Amino acid sequence: MDKAFDMIRDLVSGLTGILVGVIGLGVVAGIVFDNNAWFFGGVLGNLLGVIQQLGDAGIVGLLAAALLYKLLK
């Protein structure tokens, strides 16, 4: 049973790493191609929207950002 949980944790960790890389690539593509990139066009706008929402939430947004940072670190 422990092996199953370890396998699922490794799978989720690997997918998270891939998605973080894709988000980074999307941000760079959005900056370079001015949000006109085929696949990555909306990533930068969506990321800025999330940052705006966290900023508007005040201390709760700060706690949510800290939690996300801890989870992705």
mmCIF file of the N, C-alpha and C atoms, coordinates in Angstrom:
data_MODEL
# 
_entry.id   MODEL 
# 
loop_
_atom_site.group_PDB 
_atom_site.id 
_atom_site.type_symbol 
_atom_site.label_atom_id 
_atom_site.label_alt_id 
_atom_site.label_comp_id 
_atom_site.label_asym_id 
_atom_site.label_entity_id 
_atom_site.label_seq_id 
_atom_site.pdbx_PDB_ins_code 
_atom_site.Cartn_x 
_atom_site.Cartn_y 
_atom_site.Cartn_z 
_atom_site.occupancy 
_atom_site.B_iso_or_equiv 
_atom_site.pdbx_formal_charge 
_atom_site.auth_seq_id 
_atom_site.auth_comp_id 
_atom_site.auth_asym_id 
_atom_site.auth_atom_id 
_atom_site.pdbx_PDB_model_num 
ATOM 1   N N  . MET A 1 1  ? 0.820  -1.194 0.000   1.00 0.00 ? 1  MET A N  1 
ATOM 2   C CA . MET A 1 1  ? 0.000  0.000  0.000   1.00 0.00 ? 1  MET A CA 1 
ATOM 3   C C  . MET A 1 1  ? 0.865  1.259  0.000   1.00 0.00 ? 1  MET A C  1 
ATOM 4   N N  . ASP A 1 2  ? 1.990  1.193  0.720   1.00 0.00 ? 2  ASP A N  1 
ATOM 5   C CA . ASP A 1 2  ? 2.897  2.340  0.746   1.00 0.00 ? 2  ASP A CA 1 
ATOM 6   C C  . ASP A 1 2  ? 3.516  2.597  -0.620  1.00 0.00 ? 2  ASP A C  1 
ATOM 7   N N  . LYS A 1 3  ? 3.775  1.523  -1.357  1.00 0.00 ? 3  LYS A N  1 
ATOM 8   C CA . LYS A 1 3  ? 4.345  1.683  -2.699  1.00 0.00 ? 3  LYS A CA 1 
ATOM 9   C C  . LYS A 1 3  ? 3.365  2.394  -3.625  1.00 0.00 ? 3  LYS A C  1 
ATOM 10  N N  . ALA A 1 4  ? 2.065  2.118  -3.456  1.00 0.00 ? 4  ALA A N  1 
ATOM 11  C CA . ALA A 1 4  ? 1.054  2.769  -4.288  1.00 0.00 ? 4  ALA A CA 1 
ATOM 12  C C  . ALA A 1 4  ? 1.027  4.267  -4.000  1.00 0.00 ? 4  ALA A C  1 
ATOM 13  N N  . PHE A 1 5  ? 1.066  4.643  -2.725  1.00 0.00 ? 5  PHE A N  1 
ATOM 14  C CA . PHE A 1 5  ? 1.073  6.057  -2.372  1.00 0.00 ? 5  PHE A CA 1 
ATOM 15  C C  . PHE A 1 5  ? 2.348  6.743  -2.849  1.00 0.00 ? 5  PHE A C  1 
ATOM 16  N N  . ASP A 1 6  ? 3.469  6.053  -2.735  1.00 0.00 ? 6  ASP A N  1 
ATOM 17  C CA . ASP A 1 6  ? 4.727  6.617  -3.230  1.00 0.00 ? 6  ASP A CA 1 
ATOM 18  C C  . ASP A 1 6  ? 4.683  6.814  -4.737  1.00 0.00 ? 6  ASP A C  1 
ATOM 19  N N  . MET A 1 7  ? 4.097  5.869  -5.450  1.00 0.00 ? 7  MET A N  1 
ATOM 20  C CA . MET A 1 7  ? 3.996  5.970  -6.900  1.00 0.00 ? 7  MET A CA 1 
ATOM 21  C C  . MET A 1 7  ? 3.084  7.140  -7.290  1.00 0.00 ? 7  MET A C  1 
ATOM 22  N N  . ILE A 1 8  ? 1.962  7.295  -6.580  1.00 0.00 ? 8  ILE A N  1 
ATOM 23  C CA . ILE A 1 8  ? 1.041  8.402  -6.871  1.00 0.00 ? 8  ILE A CA 1 
ATOM 24  C C  . ILE A 1 8  ? 1.703  9.726  -6.536  1.00 0.00 ? 8  ILE A C  1 
ATOM 25  N N  . ARG A 1 9  ? 2.417  9.799  -5.419  1.00 0.00 ? 9  ARG A N  1 
ATOM 26  C CA . ARG A 1 9  ? 3.105  11.038 -5.030  1.00 0.00 ? 9  ARG A CA 1 
ATOM 27  C C  . ARG A 1 9  ? 4.168  11.396 -6.061  1.00 0.00 ? 9  ARG A C  1 
ATOM 28  N N  . ASP A 1 10 ? 4.912  10.416 -6.532  1.00 0.00 ? 10 ASP A N  1 
ATOM 29  C CA . ASP A 1 10 ? 5.928  10.668 -7.556  1.00 0.00 ? 10 ASP A CA 1 
ATOM 30  C C  . ASP A 1 10 ? 5.307  11.135 -8.860  1.00 0.00 ? 10 ASP A C  1 
ATOM 31  N N  . LEU A 1 11 ? 4.174  10.545 -9.234  1.00 0.00 ? 11 LEU A N  1 
ATOM 32  C CA . LEU A 1 11 ? 3.473  10.946 -10.451 1.00 0.00 ? 11 LEU A CA 1 
ATOM 33  C C  . LEU A 1 11 ? 2.992  12.387 -10.356 1.00 0.00 ? 11 LEU A C  1 
ATOM 34  N N  . VAL A 1 12 ? 2.365  12.731 -9.229  1.00 0.00 ? 12 VAL A N  1 
ATOM 35  C CA . VAL A 1 12 ? 1.857  14.093 -9.040  1.00 0.00 ? 12 VAL A CA 1 
ATOM 36  C C  . VAL A 1 12 ? 3.014  15.085 -8.994  1.00 0.00 ? 12 VAL A C  1 
ATOM 37  N N  . SER A 1 13 ? 4.101  14.709 -8.341  1.00 0.00 ? 13 SER A N  1 
ATOM 38  C CA . SER A 1 13 ? 5.270  15.579 -8.270  1.00 0.00 ? 13 SER A CA 1 
ATOM 39  C C  . SER A 1 13 ? 5.870  15.810 -9.660  1.00 0.00 ? 13 SER A C  1 
ATOM 40  N N  . GLY A 1 14 ? 5.954  14.765 -10.454 1.00 0.00 ? 14 GLY A N  1 
ATOM 41  C CA . GLY A 1 14 ? 6.477  14.903 -11.813 1.00 0.00 ? 14 GLY A CA 1 
ATOM 42  C C  . GLY A 1 14 ? 5.595  15.775 -12.687 1.00 0.00 ? 14 GLY A C  1 
ATOM 43  N N  . LEU A 1 15 ? 4.281  15.574 -12.596 1.00 0.00 ? 15 LEU A N  1 
ATOM 44  C CA . LEU A 1 15 ? 3.348  16.387 -13.382 1.00 0.00 ? 15 LEU A CA 1 
ATOM 45  C C  . LEU A 1 15 ? 3.388  17.848 -12.956 1.00 0.00 ? 15 LEU A C  1 
ATOM 46  N N  . THR A 1 16 ? 3.506  18.079 -11.649 1.00 0.00 ? 16 THR A N  1 
ATOM 47  C CA . THR A 1 16 ? 3.600  19.453 -11.155 1.00 0.00 ? 16 THR A CA 1 
ATOM 48  C C  . THR A 1 16 ? 4.858  20.125 -11.686 1.00 0.00 ? 16 THR A C  1 
ATOM 49  N N  . GLY A 1 17 ? 5.953  19.405 -11.702 1.00 0.00 ? 17 GLY A N  1 
ATOM 50  C CA . GLY A 1 17 ? 7.195  19.958 -12.243 1.00 0.00 ? 17 GLY A CA 1 
ATOM 51  C C  . GLY A 1 17 ? 7.072  20.313 -13.716 1.00 0.00 ? 17 GLY A C  1 
ATOM 52  N N  . ILE A 1 18 ? 6.414  19.449 -14.471 1.00 0.00 ? 18 ILE A N  1 
ATOM 53  C CA . ILE A 1 18 ? 6.208  19.722 -15.895 1.00 0.00 ? 18 ILE A CA 1 
ATOM 54  C C  . ILE A 1 18 ? 5.320  20.945 -16.078 1.00 0.00 ? 18 ILE A C  1 
ATOM 55  N N  . LEU A 1 19 ? 4.234  21.030 -15.314 1.00 0.00 ? 19 LEU A N  1 
ATOM 56  C CA . LEU A 1 19 ? 3.313  22.155 -15.453 1.00 0.00 ? 19 LEU A CA 1 
ATOM 57  C C  . LEU A 1 19 ? 3.955  23.479 -15.042 1.00 0.00 ? 19 LEU A C  1 
ATOM 58  N N  . VAL A 1 20 ? 4.783  23.469 -14.019 1.00 0.00 ? 20 VAL A N  1 
ATOM 59  C CA . VAL A 1 20 ? 5.486  24.691 -13.627 1.00 0.00 ? 20 VAL A CA 1 
ATOM 60  C C  . VAL A 1 20 ? 6.422  25.137 -14.755 1.00 0.00 ? 20 VAL A C  1 
ATOM 61  N N  . GLY A 1 21 ? 7.077  24.186 -15.398 1.00 0.00 ? 21 GLY A N  1 
ATOM 62  C CA . GLY A 1 21 ? 7.926  24.520 -16.542 1.00 0.00 ? 21 GLY A CA 1 
ATOM 63  C C  . GLY A 1 21 ? 7.130  25.083 -17.708 1.00 0.00 ? 21 GLY A C  1 
ATOM 64  N N  . VAL A 1 22 ? 5.960  24.508 -17.970 1.00 0.00 ? 22 VAL A N  1 
ATOM 65  C CA . VAL A 1 22 ? 5.103  25.002 -19.060 1.00 0.00 ? 22 VAL A CA 1 
ATOM 66  C C  . VAL A 1 22 ? 4.602  26.402 -18.749 1.00 0.00 ? 22 VAL A C  1 
ATOM 67  N N  . ILE A 1 23 ? 4.260  26.661 -17.481 1.00 0.00 ? 23 ILE A N  1 
ATOM 68  C CA . ILE A 1 23 ? 3.817  28.004 -17.106 1.00 0.00 ? 23 ILE A CA 1 
ATOM 69  C C  . ILE A 1 23 ? 4.950  29.011 -17.304 1.00 0.00 ? 23 ILE A C  1 
ATOM 70  N N  . GLY A 1 24 ? 6.163  28.630 -16.900 1.00 0.00 ? 24 GLY A N  1 
ATOM 71  C CA . GLY A 1 24 ? 7.312  29.513 -17.114 1.00 0.00 ? 24 GLY A CA 1 
ATOM 72  C C  . GLY A 1 24 ? 7.544  29.788 -18.588 1.00 0.00 ? 24 GLY A C  1 
ATOM 73  N N  . LEU A 1 25 ? 7.444  28.742 -19.394 1.00 0.00 ? 25 LEU A N  1 
ATOM 74  C CA . LEU A 1 25 ? 7.592  28.915 -20.841 1.00 0.00 ? 25 LEU A CA 1 
ATOM 75  C C  . LEU A 1 25 ? 6.484  29.805 -21.395 1.00 0.00 ? 25 LEU A C  1 
ATOM 76  N N  . GLY A 1 26 ? 5.278  29.644 -20.880 1.00 0.00 ? 26 GLY A N  1 
ATOM 77  C CA . GLY A 1 26 ? 4.160  30.481 -21.323 1.00 0.00 ? 26 GLY A CA 1 
ATOM 78  C C  . GLY A 1 26 ? 4.350  31.940 -20.981 1.00 0.00 ? 26 GLY A C  1 
ATOM 79  N N  . VAL A 1 27 ? 4.892  32.210 -19.800 1.00 0.00 ? 27 VAL A N  1 
ATOM 80  C CA . VAL A 1 27 ? 5.158  33.601 -19.412 1.00 0.00 ? 27 VAL A CA 1 
ATOM 81  C C  . VAL A 1 27 ? 6.206  34.214 -20.330 1.00 0.00 ? 27 VAL A C  1 
ATOM 82  N N  . VAL A 1 28 ? 7.276  33.486 -20.592 1.00 0.00 ? 28 VAL A N  1 
ATOM 83  C CA . VAL A 1 28 ? 8.323  33.993 -21.479 1.00 0.00 ? 28 VAL A CA 1 
ATOM 84  C C  . VAL A 1 28 ? 7.783  34.188 -22.895 1.00 0.00 ? 28 VAL A C  1 
ATOM 85  N N  . ALA A 1 29 ? 7.006  33.218 -23.388 1.00 0.00 ? 29 ALA A N  1 
ATOM 86  C CA . ALA A 1 29 ? 6.428  33.347 -24.733 1.00 0.00 ? 29 ALA A CA 1 
ATOM 87  C C  . ALA A 1 29 ? 5.455  34.521 -24.791 1.00 0.00 ? 29 ALA A C  1 
ATOM 88  N N  . GLY A 1 30 ? 4.697  34.749 -23.701 1.00 0.00 ? 30 GLY A N  1 
ATOM 89  C CA . GLY A 1 30 ? 3.775  35.887 -23.663 1.00 0.00 ? 30 GLY A CA 1 
ATOM 90  C C  . GLY A 1 30 ? 4.496  37.213 -23.704 1.00 0.00 ? 30 GLY A C  1 
ATOM 91  N N  . ILE A 1 31 ? 5.646  37.266 -23.051 1.00 0.00 ? 31 ILE A N  1 
ATOM 92  C CA . ILE A 1 31 ? 6.434  38.506 -23.052 1.00 0.00 ? 31 ILE A CA 1 
ATOM 93  C C  . ILE A 1 31 ? 7.088  38.719 -24.417 1.00 0.00 ? 31 ILE A C  1 
ATOM 94  N N  . VAL A 1 32 ? 7.683  37.672 -24.963 1.00 0.00 ? 32 VAL A N  1 
ATOM 95  C CA . VAL A 1 32 ? 8.404  37.795 -26.231 1.00 0.00 ? 32 VAL A CA 1 
ATOM 96  C C  . VAL A 1 32 ? 7.443  38.047 -27.385 1.00 0.00 ? 32 VAL A C  1 
ATOM 97  N N  . PHE A 1 33 ? 6.348  37.304 -27.451 1.00 0.00 ? 33 PHE A N  1 
ATOM 98  C CA . PHE A 1 33 ? 5.432  37.400 -28.582 1.00 0.00 ? 33 PHE A CA 1 
ATOM 99  C C  . PHE A 1 33 ? 4.213  38.260 -28.298 1.00 0.00 ? 33 PHE A C  1 
ATOM 100 N N  . ASP A 1 34 ? 4.212  38.973 -27.187 1.00 0.00 ? 34 ASP A N  1 
ATOM 101 C CA . ASP A 1 34 ? 3.142  39.917 -26.847 1.00 0.00 ? 34 ASP A CA 1 
ATOM 102 C C  . ASP A 1 34 ? 1.766  39.246 -26.820 1.00 0.00 ? 34 ASP A C  1 
ATOM 103 N N  . ASN A 1 35 ? 1.669  38.131 -26.126 1.00 0.00 ? 35 ASN A N  1 
ATOM 104 C CA . ASN A 1 35 ? 0.418  37.374 -25.960 1.00 0.00 ? 35 ASN A CA 1 
ATOM 105 C C  . ASN A 1 35 ? -0.190 36.900 -27.268 1.00 0.00 ? 35 ASN A C  1 
ATOM 106 N N  . ASN A 1 36 ? 0.585  36.830 -28.337 1.00 0.00 ? 36 ASN A N  1 
ATOM 107 C CA . ASN A 1 36 ? 0.080  36.327 -29.609 1.00 0.00 ? 36 ASN A CA 1 
ATOM 108 C C  . ASN A 1 36 ? 0.595  34.927 -29.919 1.00 0.00 ? 36 ASN A C  1 
ATOM 109 N N  . ALA A 1 37 ? 1.212  34.287 -28.947 1.00 0.00 ? 37 ALA A N  1 
ATOM 110 C CA . ALA A 1 37 ? 1.709  32.935 -29.145 1.00 0.00 ? 37 ALA A CA 1 
ATOM 111 C C  . ALA A 1 37 ? 0.529  31.979 -29.242 1.00 0.00 ? 37 ALA A C  1 
ATOM 112 N N  . TRP A 1 38 ? 0.650  30.987 -30.092 1.00 0.00 ? 38 TRP A N  1 
ATOM 113 C CA . TRP A 1 38 ? -0.453 30.078 -30.375 1.00 0.00 ? 38 TRP A CA 1 
ATOM 114 C C  . TRP A 1 38 ? -0.944 29.356 -29.128 1.00 0.00 ? 38 TRP A C  1 
ATOM 115 N N  . PHE A 1 39 ? -0.070 28.692 -28.429 1.00 0.00 ? 39 PHE A N  1 
ATOM 116 C CA . PHE A 1 39 ? -0.478 27.866 -27.293 1.00 0.00 ? 39 PHE A CA 1 
ATOM 117 C C  . PHE A 1 39 ? -0.392 28.612 -25.970 1.00 0.00 ? 39 PHE A C  1 
ATOM 118 N N  . PHE A 1 40 ? 0.517  29.573 -25.880 1.00 0.00 ? 40 PHE A N  1 
ATOM 119 C CA . PHE A 1 40 ? 0.800  30.222 -24.606 1.00 0.00 ? 40 PHE A CA 1 
ATOM 120 C C  . PHE A 1 40 ? 0.219  31.622 -24.502 1.00 0.00 ? 40 PHE A C  1 
ATOM 121 N N  . GLY A 1 41 ? -0.674 31.991 -25.368 1.00 0.00 ? 41 GLY A N  1 
ATOM 122 C CA . GLY A 1 41 ? -1.164 33.359 -25.430 1.00 0.00 ? 41 GLY A CA 1 
ATOM 123 C C  . GLY A 1 41 ? -1.791 33.881 -24.158 1.00 0.00 ? 41 GLY A C  1 
ATOM 124 N N  . GLY A 1 42 ? -2.590 33.079 -23.466 1.00 0.00 ? 42 GLY A N  1 
ATOM 125 C CA . GLY A 1 42 ? -3.313 33.574 -22.303 1.00 0.00 ? 42 GLY A CA 1 
ATOM 126 C C  . GLY A 1 42 ? -2.638 33.327 -20.975 1.00 0.00 ? 42 GLY A C  1 
ATOM 127 N N  . VAL A 1 43 ? -1.476 32.695 -20.962 1.00 0.00 ? 43 VAL A N  1 
ATOM 128 C CA . VAL A 1 43 ? -0.832 32.331 -19.700 1.00 0.00 ? 43 VAL A CA 1 
ATOM 129 C C  . VAL A 1 43 ? -0.450 33.574 -18.906 1.00 0.00 ? 43 VAL A C  1 
ATOM 130 N N  . LEU A 1 44 ? 0.156  34.538 -19.544 1.00 0.00 ? 44 LEU A N  1 
ATOM 131 C CA . LEU A 1 44 ? 0.615  35.733 -18.853 1.00 0.00 ? 44 LEU A CA 1 
ATOM 132 C C  . LEU A 1 44 ? -0.575 36.513 -18.291 1.00 0.00 ? 44 LEU A C  1 
ATOM 133 N N  . GLY A 1 45 ? -1.616 36.673 -19.074 1.00 0.00 ? 45 GLY A N  1 
ATOM 134 C CA . GLY A 1 45 ? -2.812 37.369 -18.599 1.00 0.00 ? 45 GLY A CA 1 
ATOM 135 C C  . GLY A 1 45 ? -3.474 36.651 -17.431 1.00 0.00 ? 45 GLY A C  1 
ATOM 136 N N  . ASN A 1 46 ? -3.546 35.329 -17.522 1.00 0.00 ? 46 ASN A N  1 
ATOM 137 C CA . ASN A 1 46 ? -4.144 34.559 -16.434 1.00 0.00 ? 46 ASN A CA 1 
ATOM 138 C C  . ASN A 1 46 ? -3.301 34.644 -15.165 1.00 0.00 ? 46 ASN A C  1 
ATOM 139 N N  . LEU A 1 47 ? -1.996 34.577 -15.312 1.00 0.00 ? 47 LEU A N  1 
ATOM 140 C CA . LEU A 1 47 ? -1.109 34.680 -14.159 1.00 0.00 ? 47 LEU A CA 1 
ATOM 141 C C  . LEU A 1 47 ? -1.229 36.054 -13.505 1.00 0.00 ? 47 LEU A C  1 
ATOM 142 N N  . LEU A 1 48 ? -1.292 37.096 -14.312 1.00 0.00 ? 48 LEU A N  1 
ATOM 143 C CA . LEU A 1 48 ? -1.457 38.433 -13.751 1.00 0.00 ? 48 LEU A CA 1 
ATOM 144 C C  . LEU A 1 48 ? -2.815 38.584 -13.073 1.00 0.00 ? 48 LEU A C  1 
ATOM 145 N N  . GLY A 1 49 ? -3.844 37.914 -13.596 1.00 0.00 ? 49 GLY A N  1 
ATOM 146 C CA . GLY A 1 49 ? -5.157 37.929 -12.956 1.00 0.00 ? 49 GLY A CA 1 
ATOM 147 C C  . GLY A 1 49 ? -5.137 37.257 -11.597 1.00 0.00 ? 49 GLY A C  1 
ATOM 148 N N  . VAL A 1 50 ? -4.435 36.144 -11.491 1.00 0.00 ? 50 VAL A N  1 
ATOM 149 C CA . VAL A 1 50 ? -4.317 35.460 -10.199 1.00 0.00 ? 50 VAL A CA 1 
ATOM 150 C C  . VAL A 1 50 ? -3.567 36.332 -9.202  1.00 0.00 ? 50 VAL A C  1 
ATOM 151 N N  . ILE A 1 51 ? -2.500 36.966 -9.656  1.00 0.00 ? 51 ILE A N  1 
ATOM 152 C CA . ILE A 1 51 ? -1.730 37.847 -8.773  1.00 0.00 ? 51 ILE A CA 1 
ATOM 153 C C  . ILE A 1 51 ? -2.590 39.026 -8.324  1.00 0.00 ? 51 ILE A C  1 
ATOM 154 N N  . GLN A 1 52 ? -3.397 39.563 -9.228  1.00 0.00 ? 52 GLN A N  1 
ATOM 155 C CA . GLN A 1 52 ? -4.294 40.668 -8.889  1.00 0.00 ? 52 GLN A CA 1 
ATOM 156 C C  . GLN A 1 52 ? -5.316 40.240 -7.842  1.00 0.00 ? 52 GLN A C  1 
ATOM 157 N N  . GLN A 1 53 ? -5.890 39.052 -8.009  1.00 0.00 ? 53 GLN A N  1 
ATOM 158 C CA . GLN A 1 53 ? -6.869 38.547 -7.046  1.00 0.00 ? 53 GLN A CA 1 
ATOM 159 C C  . GLN A 1 53 ? -6.236 38.316 -5.679  1.00 0.00 ? 53 GLN A C  1 
ATOM 160 N N  . LEU A 1 54 ? -5.026 37.771 -5.659  1.00 0.00 ? 54 LEU A N  1 
ATOM 161 C CA . LEU A 1 54 ? -4.350 37.571 -4.383  1.00 0.00 ? 54 LEU A CA 1 
ATOM 162 C C  . LEU A 1 54 ? -4.020 38.906 -3.719  1.00 0.00 ? 54 LEU A C  1 
ATOM 163 N N  . GLY A 1 55 ? -3.655 39.891 -4.515  1.00 0.00 ? 55 GLY A N  1 
ATOM 164 C CA . GLY A 1 55 ? -3.367 41.212 -3.967  1.00 0.00 ? 55 GLY A CA 1 
ATOM 165 C C  . GLY A 1 55 ? -4.608 41.890 -3.420  1.00 0.00 ? 55 GLY A C  1 
ATOM 166 N N  . ASP A 1 56 ? -5.740 41.692 -4.079  1.00 0.00 ? 56 ASP A N  1 
ATOM 167 C CA . ASP A 1 56 ? -6.989 42.286 -3.609  1.00 0.00 ? 56 ASP A CA 1 
ATOM 168 C C  . ASP A 1 56 ? -7.501 41.614 -2.343  1.00 0.00 ? 56 ASP A C  1 
ATOM 169 N N  . ALA A 1 57 ? -7.077 40.380 -2.086  1.00 0.00 ? 57 ALA A N  1 
ATOM 170 C CA . ALA A 1 57 ? -7.565 39.639 -0.930  1.00 0.00 ? 57 ALA A CA 1 
ATOM 171 C C  . ALA A 1 57 ? -6.848 40.024 0.358   1.00 0.00 ? 57 ALA A C  1 
ATOM 172 N N  . GLY A 1 58 ? -5.813 40.836 0.284   1.00 0.00 ? 58 GLY A N  1 
ATOM 173 C CA . GLY A 1 58 ? -5.120 41.287 1.482   1.00 0.00 ? 58 GLY A CA 1 
ATOM 174 C C  . GLY A 1 58 ? -4.336 40.174 2.147   1.00 0.00 ? 58 GLY A C  1 
ATOM 175 N N  . ILE A 1 59 ? -4.504 40.039 3.463   1.00 0.00 ? 59 ILE A N  1 
ATOM 176 C CA . ILE A 1 59 ? -3.728 39.072 4.233   1.00 0.00 ? 59 ILE A CA 1 
ATOM 177 C C  . ILE A 1 59 ? -4.090 37.644 3.847   1.00 0.00 ? 59 ILE A C  1 
ATOM 178 N N  . VAL A 1 60 ? -5.334 37.403 3.474   1.00 0.00 ? 60 VAL A N  1 
ATOM 179 C CA . VAL A 1 60 ? -5.731 36.066 3.036   1.00 0.00 ? 60 VAL A CA 1 
ATOM 180 C C  . VAL A 1 60 ? -5.013 35.706 1.740   1.00 0.00 ? 60 VAL A C  1 
ATOM 181 N N  . GLY A 1 61 ? -4.877 36.666 0.850   1.00 0.00 ? 61 GLY A N  1 
ATOM 182 C CA . GLY A 1 61 ? -4.138 36.438 -0.380  1.00 0.00 ? 61 GLY A CA 1 
ATOM 183 C C  . GLY A 1 61 ? -2.668 36.172 -0.117  1.00 0.00 ? 61 GLY A C  1 
ATOM 184 N N  . LEU A 1 62 ? -2.114 36.876 0.859   1.00 0.00 ? 62 LEU A N  1 
ATOM 185 C CA . LEU A 1 62 ? -0.724 36.650 1.231   1.00 0.00 ? 62 LEU A CA 1 
ATOM 186 C C  . LEU A 1 62 ? -0.535 35.239 1.788   1.00 0.00 ? 62 LEU A C  1 
ATOM 187 N N  . LEU A 1 63 ? -1.466 34.802 2.618   1.00 0.00 ? 63 LEU A N  1 
ATOM 188 C CA . LEU A 1 63 ? -1.397 33.441 3.159   1.00 0.00 ? 63 LEU A CA 1 
ATOM 189 C C  . LEU A 1 63 ? -1.568 32.401 2.059   1.00 0.00 ? 63 LEU A C  1 
ATOM 190 N N  . ALA A 1 64 ? -2.458 32.655 1.110   1.00 0.00 ? 64 ALA A N  1 
ATOM 191 C CA . ALA A 1 64 ? -2.659 31.726 -0.007  1.00 0.00 ? 64 ALA A CA 1 
ATOM 192 C C  . ALA A 1 64 ? -1.409 31.661 -0.879  1.00 0.00 ? 64 ALA A C  1 
ATOM 193 N N  . ALA A 1 65 ? -0.780 32.809 -1.118  1.00 0.00 ? 65 ALA A N  1 
ATOM 194 C CA . ALA A 1 65 ? 0.454  32.824 -1.909  1.00 0.00 ? 65 ALA A CA 1 
ATOM 195 C C  . ALA A 1 65 ? 1.569  32.071 -1.185  1.00 0.00 ? 65 ALA A C  1 
ATOM 196 N N  . ALA A 1 66 ? 1.656  32.236 0.131   1.00 0.00 ? 66 ALA A N  1 
ATOM 197 C CA . ALA A 1 66 ? 2.667  31.517 0.903   1.00 0.00 ? 66 ALA A CA 1 
ATOM 198 C C  . ALA A 1 66 ? 2.414  30.013 0.865   1.00 0.00 ? 66 ALA A C  1 
ATOM 199 N N  . LEU A 1 67 ? 1.163  29.623 0.936   1.00 0.00 ? 67 LEU A N  1 
ATOM 200 C CA . LEU A 1 67 ? 0.809  28.202 0.867   1.00 0.00 ? 67 LEU A CA 1 
ATOM 201 C C  . LEU A 1 67 ? 1.149  27.622 -0.503  1.00 0.00 ? 67 LEU A C  1 
ATOM 202 N N  . LEU A 1 68 ? 0.826  28.345 -1.570  1.00 0.00 ? 68 LEU A N  1 
ATOM 203 C CA . LEU A 1 68 ? 1.166  27.885 -2.913  1.00 0.00 ? 68 LEU A CA 1 
ATOM 204 C C  . LEU A 1 68 ? 2.677  27.780 -3.084  1.00 0.00 ? 68 LEU A C  1 
ATOM 205 N N  . TYR A 1 69 ? 3.394  28.746 -2.550  1.00 0.00 ? 69 TYR A N  1 
ATOM 206 C CA . TYR A 1 69 ? 4.864  28.706 -2.639  1.00 0.00 ? 69 TYR A CA 1 
ATOM 207 C C  . TYR A 1 69 ? 5.414  27.484 -1.928  1.00 0.00 ? 69 TYR A C  1 
ATOM 208 N N  . LYS A 1 70 ? 4.872  27.203 -0.758  1.00 0.00 ? 70 LYS A N  1 
ATOM 209 C CA . LYS A 1 70 ? 5.341  26.054 0.019   1.00 0.00 ? 70 LYS A CA 1 
ATOM 210 C C  . LYS A 1 70 ? 5.021  24.740 -0.708  1.00 0.00 ? 70 LYS A C  1 
ATOM 211 N N  . LEU A 1 71 ? 3.847  24.663 -1.324  1.00 0.00 ? 71 LEU A N  1 
ATOM 212 C CA . LEU A 1 71 ? 3.454  23.448 -2.036  1.00 0.00 ? 71 LEU A CA 1 
ATOM 213 C C  . LEU A 1 71 ? 4.310  23.216 -3.285  1.00 0.00 ? 71 LEU A C  1 
ATOM 214 N N  . LEU A 1 72 ? 4.673  24.276 -3.980  1.00 0.00 ? 72 LEU A N  1 
ATOM 215 C CA . LEU A 1 72 ? 5.413  24.138 -5.224  1.00 0.00 ? 72 LEU A CA 1 
ATOM 216 C C  . LEU A 1 72 ? 6.922  24.117 -5.019  1.00 0.00 ? 72 LEU A C  1 
ATOM 217 N N  . LYS A 1 73 ? 7.377  24.398 -3.823  1.00 0.00 ? 73 LYS A N  1 
ATOM 218 C CA . LYS A 1 73 ? 8.822  24.426 -3.554  1.00 0.00 ? 73 LYS A CA 1 
ATOM 219 C C  . LYS A 1 73 ? 9.395  23.061 -3.417  1.00 0.00 ? 73 LYS A C  1 
# 
